[in-house]
Amino acid sequence: MDRRGADGGHAGLLNVIDLEATCWDGQPPPGAVSEIIEIGLAVVDLDARERVARHRILVRPARSRVSAFCTELTGITQAEADRGVSLAQACDTLVREHGAGVRPWASWGDYDRKQFVRQCAADGVPYPFGHPAERAHTNAKTVFTGAHGLRGRPGMARALEISGLPLDGRHHRGVDDAWNIAALVLRLAAQDAWPGSC
């Protein structure tokens, strides 16, 4: 486990996060809401220009269940999600072990940040990434789109194709997607297109 920078001591580290959440083919069942079931995290050392760690935190949903559609998409079953930790425990782990309160972070798009904000507020859990919510967050999709002069904003898999990078692992598995997004971040940093990389 990579503990460098958990106290903010390693300034060059960036957390890349990808969430998977309960989802349905169509509208959610009555009373159900989309909840985080996996937090995938890849740690990037921007100074050394390498991915230095990857982590997976399974989160137990409290107000929804994992649908067959969701399992087909993510590979996560209800039984697996039931073995996860609460959102409060997951956020605590992000802060204590991964420096989430002080370390900048990135995701592909704004969905992940907004889902954290929404679910933390609903569950009464402190937001783990500092305040305001967008302060330390970089939308990697926006950076990529600008760096490549694209009109539309590509999904992660398409961005990998554009960059000539392989898709490692399973798409829509948080820990694998975070690892792949981290590769895109490093490619942008190598092109001096990542904020602060010039």
N, C-alpha and C positions, 0 to 999 in steps of 0.2 A: 504494500500500500504506500502511495506517495503522500508523505505528510509535509513536504516542503511548502512553506507559505501558508500553512493552516492558520498561523497567527499574523499573516500578512507580510512575513519577512522576506519573501521572494517576489520581488516586484514584477518579474517577467512572466509570471504564471497567469494563464487565462483558463477559466472553466468553460467548456463547451457543453451545453445541456440540450438533450432532446427528450421530450415527454411522450409517453403513450397514455391514453386515457380511455375510459369506457366509452363505447360508441355503438351505434346501431345502424342497420340498413333502413333508414327512414327516421321517423320520430322516436324519441326515447319512450319507454313505457311510462304510464302515469306515475308521477312522483319521483321519477329517476332523473338524475342530473349527471352530466359528464364529469368524471373524477379521474385524477391521476392514478395510474396503476403501475407505471414504471418511470423512474428517473434514470436516464442514461447520462453518464458524465465522462467526458474525456478531458484530461488536463494537458494543455499545450504550454510548452516553454517557448515563449516568443523570442527570448534572447538566443537560445540554443537552436531555435527553429526545428523543434521536434515534439512529437506527442510522447508524453512521459508516463501516463497512467490512464487506465479506464476503469470505471466502476458502474455497478448496476444496483439500484435500490428499488425493490419491489414495494409497492404501497397498497395497503388493503382498503378497498373502497367501502364507504360507510352508507351511501345513499343510492347505490346502483349495483348492478351485477354485470359480469363480463358476458356479453352476448356471444352466440356462435359466430356472428359476423366479426366481432372484435377479435375472437380467437383466431379466425382465419386470417385476419389482417396482421395481427401482431405476434401470433404464436402463444400468447399468454392465456391460460385457462383460469376459470374461476378458482379452482383448487390451488393453483399457483399464487393467485392474487390473495387468497385467504391466508397464505403463509407470510404475506408482506407485513410491513410495519405500518403504524398509523402515519398520517400526514405530519403530525406534530413531531414524531420520532424521526421521520425522514428529513424534515427541515432542520432539526437539531443536529443530525448527522452532517448535513451540508455545511452548517456553520462550524461545528467542532472539528470535523475531519478534513474539510475541503475549503475552509476559509471563505465561505460564501458571503459573509458580511463585509469583507474587505477586498476580496479578489474580483476583478472584472469578469463578466461572463458574456457569452454569446449564444445565440440560437438561430435556427434557420427560420426567419420570419418573427413576428411578434406574438404568435399564438402562445408559445411557452411562457413568456413573461406575463401575458394577460391571464392565462390559466392559473398561474401561481397567485397572482393578485386576487383573482376572483375566488379561488378555493380557500386561500388563507383567510380572507375576510369572512367567508361563509362558515368556516370551521373554527374561527376564533384563534387561529394560529399565527404567531408573528411571522411576517414576510422575511425570508432568510437573507435577502440580498441587499439590505440597506435601503435607505430612502433618499429621495423619491424613487419609486419603483424602476424608472427608466434610467436612473443616474449611471449605474455601472454596466448597463446592458447594451450590447451592440447587435443590431439586426444584420446578421451575416448575409442574408439574401439581398438586402438593400445595397450593401457594400459590393457584393459580387455583380449585381445588376449594373451599378454605376461604373465599376472597373471595366466591364466588358461592353459598355455602351448599348445595352439591350433595352428594347422597348417593354417587353413583358418580363415578369419576374419568374425565373425558372424554379421548379422544384429541385430538391437536393439531387435526385438521381440524374436529372437533365444537366445540372451544373457540373456534376462529375464527368459526364460525357463531354461537355464543352471544354472542360479542363484536361481531358485525356487521362483522368484518374479512374481506377477501378472502384466498383462498389463492393466494399468488404462486408461479408456477413449477410444478414437478412434485412431488407428494407422494411421499415416500420417496426423494428426492434430497437428500442431507445438506445441501448448501449452501443449497438452497431451504427445507428444513424449518427450518434454523437461523435463516434470515431471518424466517420466519413466526413462530417461537417468540419471536424478538426483538420482534416487533410486539406479541405478547401480554404480554411483560414490560413494555413501555412503557405499554400500556393499564393494567396492574396498578399501575405506578408512578404513573400519572396519577390513579388512584383511591386513592392512598396505601396500597395493599395489598401492595406489594413490600417485602420486608424492608429497612429502612434508608431507605425513600423518604419516610417521614413527616416 
